[in-house]
Amino acid sequence: MNANDAKNLGQDAQVPSYILDIAPYQAGKPIDELAREFGLDPAAIVKLASNENPLGLPATAQLAMMEAAGTLARYPDPNGFDLKAALSEHYSVPASWLTLGNGSNDLLELASLAFLAPGSSCVYSRHAFAVYRLATQARGARHIMVPTLDYGHDLDAMLAAIDADTRLLFVANPNNPTGTFLPSAKVEAFLAAVHAAHGERVTVMLDEAYNEYLDPELRFDSSAWVRRFPNLIVVRTFSKAYGLAGLRVGFAMAQPRLTDLLNRVRQPFNVNTLAQAAAIAALHDKDFLQRAYEVNKAGKQALAEAFGKLGLQYVPSYGNFVLVRVGDAARVNLELLKRGVIVRPVTSDGLPEWLRVSIGLPQENARFIEALTAVLADK
């Protein structure tokens, strides 16, 4: 659709201009699509574009889904009783403080539905998850996009940017796509400052999608902050370290007032039966989670060392991906695709010279490094 078509659509259907201004989210290129485009063998393609767990689905989750398959003729539990009970025990919060989502992405959208509208504003950081921008745009709210500090969140600037009409503020920790991390003390001080200055008028959504990839000494109990700050929502996902990306299941922790609001705009049956069963199994599978952490740490180190040898700037990452500066990122990305390696361009995130590379299995990381080395040598 061209600009004139979009304009005519808006006139004919009275579509709000802020909807027509949205640039649709661009997901990582699927393997089958790349195979068709360049005539490649799908089995030989390496996908390092979408921050998926290279270990795949936990065996325990597969077994749980097989056991749940016999109930698929009926709707899933709309309240996710068993999954909430497991999460309640795991995080020591009441089940009534939990909201389930179709991935954490769904919960970000629910927050925007609950708190944003034309005439309100949302604060988020530059070079942060694209859905913060998209969700704000979809509600017709005003964007307050704060410049980054060393490619990460500038919490002091974000605090200062809160305006009289601000109703929602997103913080990603670790951050996607840059991989930066905010220490516990800084986040806690920020939450306290926001609450002291603005009370419950401004809801803070702390997005911890990559929390499980943090080194043990960096991890902290954000559920304790939920008990302390009534304006805080902590959101996590099973799509990353737990290996359930294709099942789409996430959850949010918040005090009852915020949980009630999220559930008012949540669609019924938004987390399917298989996803609920798999999430319960994955939550209890400590061995799989530890393997995911170890594989990711080793792979991240391998990529960092390779980028150093190639003389490439990269952002030290706390997630399961690394952001690397390659110069002509569009050319490098295309050449990698021709070689059967899929990574993620981040031009839409304001980083046109960078690529985001997910951590894969050792052989996948090696294949990417080999391909990147060849592309950079062939200028």
N, C-alpha and C positions, 0 to 999 in steps of 0.2 A: 504494500500500500504506500503510495507517495503522499507528499504533503497536502496536495489538493484533495485527494481522496479522503484523507483524515479530516480535513476541514469540512468537506461536504458531509461526512458521516456525523460530525459534531453538530452541524446545522440541522440535518434531517432527523436525527434521533435525540437531539438535545443532550448530547453526551457532554459532561463537564470537561472544560478545557484541561483541567489537571489530570484527567484520565488520558486524554489524547496525547499529553506531553510525556507520558511514561514510556521509557525505552524498555521493552520486555527483557526479563532476566535471561542471560545467555549461559546455559549450562555447559559443562565440559562435553566435548565431542564424543559421541558413542563410538565404541570399537567398530561395530558393523557399518556405521556410516563412513568412517574413514576407510575401511576395507573396500567399500563400493567406490568411493571417490578416487582412490589411487590404485585400485586393483591389487590390494595387498591380501595376504593370508591373515584372517582374523586371529588365528592362534599365535601368530608371530608379533602381534601388535602389543605394545606396552602402554598402558594407560596410567599416567601419573598426573591427572588433571583435577580430580574431584575430592581429594582428601579422604578416600575410602581406605578401609583397613585391608592391607594386602594379604592378611591371613584368612580372609573370607569369613564365612558364617561359623560361629562356634558350633561344635558337634552337639553340645548340650541344647542349644537353641533349635537345631534341626530336629532333634528327638522330641522336644517339647511341641514343636509345630505338628509333627506327625501324630502325636497323641491328641492334639486339639482339632485335627482335621475332621474328625467325625462329627463335630458340632457346627460345621460351616453352613448348614442349611438354615441356621438361626442367626439372628443379628448378634453382633458382639455385645458384651456387657457395656452399656453406655457410660457407666461410671467407673469402669476398670477396677472393681473392688479388690481383686487378688493382686493386681500390679501395684495399686496404691498401698495395700497392706505391706507388700515387700519393700517398697520405697520408704514407707513410714518407719519400718524397723531399721532399714539401712541408714537412713539419715536422721533418725530420732526426731521426726516432726509428726504432728498429727496428720492422719490421712485426709482430714478435711482441709488441710493447707496445701494440698496437691492438685494440680490440674494436668491432665494428659493432653498431648498434642500429636498431630500427624507429623512427627518430626519436630524439632525445636523451631523450625521455620514457621510452622503453624502457630506456635505460641507467640512469636514475634508479631505475626499478623493479628492475633487475638488482642494483644496489648494495644496495637494501633487502633483497632476497632473500638476498644473500650474507652480509650483516653483521647483520641485525636479526632478532629473535625475541622472544617474551615473556620478560621478565627483562632485556632490554637497553634502551638509550635512544638517541634521536637528537636532536641539537641543530640547530636552524634558526632563522632570524630571523622575527619577526612581519612581516606584509606581504611575504612572499616567495612564490615560486611554489607554488601550491596542491598540486602533486604531492608536495612534500616531506612535507606533512602526511598526504596520502592514503596514500603509500607506507609511512610509519611506522605509520599506523593499521592497514593491511592485514596487517602482520606481528605485530600485537599488542604492539609495542614502546611504550615510554614516550616521550611528547613532552616535550622541553625547548625551549619556544618563548621566544626571547629578545626583549625589547622593542627597538624600533628606535631609531636615533639620526638625527634629521632625515629620517625615512622610509626610512633605509637601514640596513645592517648595522652593529651596534655590536660590532666584533671583540673589543674588550677584554672586554665582557660575555659574549660567546660563549665566549671562552677560559675565563673564570671559571665558566661554567655547565657545563662538561664534568664529568661525574660518574664514579664508579667503574664504572658499568655502561654508559657511553657507548661505542658502537662506530662510529657514523657521524655526520658533521657536514656539512651542506650550506651552501655559500656561492654565491650567484648574483652574477655581476659582468659586465656591468651587471645590475641586479636587475629582475625582473618581479613585480608590476605597477607599481612606483614609479619605475623608470628611473634609480635612483641608481647611482653608480660609486665603486669603491674604487681609489685609486692603487696602482701597482705596489709601491712601498715598503711600504705598509701591509699588503698581502696577503702579501708575502714575509716580513715580520716576524711576521705571524700564523702562517703555515705553519711557520716555524722554531720559534716558541714552542710550538705544539701538538706538534710532533715531539720537541722537547727535553723536554717535560713528560710525554708519554704514549707516545712511541715509535710502534710500529706497531699499538698497541691501538686507536687511534682513526683511522679512515679519513676523510680530508677529500675531499669531492667538490666541485670547483670548476666550476660551471656557467657556461659562456661562450657561451650561445646567441646573444647579441647582440654579440659581440666585433667583428664586421666593420663595425659601424656607428660604432665609435669613431673620433674624429679621429686621424690618423696619429701625432701627438705623444703620444697617450695609450696607444697600443698597446704591448704588451710580449710577450715570448716565454715564455709559460707552460710550453711544452714543456721549457725549461731547468729549471724547478722540478720537473718529473716526474723528471728525472735525479737531482736533489738529494734529493728527499723520497720515500722508499719507501712512505709512507702516503698519497700524493696520487693522485687520479684527476681528470684534466681532461676535461670533456665538452663537445662542440660539436655543431652541427647544420647540415644543409643546408636546413632548413625556412624560414629567415628571409632573410638577405641573398642566399643562392644561389637562392631562388625555387622550392624543391622541396617545399613543404609537403605537397602531396597524395601524394608518393611515399614519405615517411616514411623518412628515412635520417639517422643521426647516428653519431658515433664517440667513443670514449673513449681517452685516452692514460694509461698507467700502467706501472709496473715489472712484471716477469713474475709475481710472487706475486699481485698484485691482478688482473692480466689473466687469470690462470689461474682465479681464483675467479669472476670475472664470466662466463667461458666455461663454467663448470660449471653455471650456472643459465640460461644463454642458450639459447633455443629454436633448433633447427636451422632454416636457411633463413629467418631472421628479417628479412633484407633482400632484397627480390626482385630479379630480374634487371634490370628496367627501372630501378629505383632505383640499383642499382650502376653501370650504364652512364651514367645521367644525372649522378650525383655526380662521376664521373671527369671528364666533360666540363665540368661547372660549376666544378670545382676549378681547371681550367686557363683558364677564361674570365675573364681579368682585366678586360677591357673592361666586361663585364656587371656585375661586382662594383663597379667604380668608378662606373658609372652608378647603381647601387642606392644607394651611399653618398651621391652628390651629390643625387639626388632626395630621399632621406630628410632630409639636412641642410637643404635648402631648405624642405621641407614642415614640418619641425619648427620652423624659425624663423617660418614663416607662422602656425602655430598659437600659438606663444608670443606673438607680437605681437597676435594677435586676443584671446587670453585677457587680456593686459594692458589692451587697450582696453575689454574688458567688465568689468574690475575683478575678475577671477576668480583665485583662488590656484591655482598649478600647481607641480609639482615639476620643476625643470630635468632633462631626460631625456638619457640617453646611449644609448638604444635606438632602436627605430623606432615609438615610441608616446609619448604624454604623459598623465600623470595630472593631472586637473583637478577642482577642487572646485566643485560646482554647487549645493550645498544639498540640496534635495529630489531626490536623484539618481533615485529610482524614478519620480517624475513626469516629470522631464526626459527620462529614457531612453524612457519610453512615448511622449511627444510627438515625440521624434526618430524613433521607429519608425513612427509614423503618417505622418511626412513622408518615409519611405523611407530613413532613415539609421540604420545599425546601429553602435552602439558597445558598450563592455563595462562593465556595472555590476560593481563590486568589493566588494559588501556581504559576500560570503563571505570576503573577505580582510581583514575588519575595517575597511572604509573605506566606510561607508554613504552618505556625502555626496559621494563621488567617482565619476567615470567615467574609464575608460582609453580613450584614442582612438588608434588606429593611424594612422600617417602614410600618406596615400594619394598619388595623383597630384594635381597642382595643382588640377584641376577638382573632384576629390573633396574635397579639403581645403576649397575654397571653398564647396562645397555644404554641408558640415557646418557651417562657420562661419555661413553664412546661416541654416541651420535652427536652430542653437543660439541665435543672436541673436534670432530670432523667438520661440522657446520662452521664453527668459528675459524677454522683453518682455511676454509674455502670462501674467502671474502671476494 
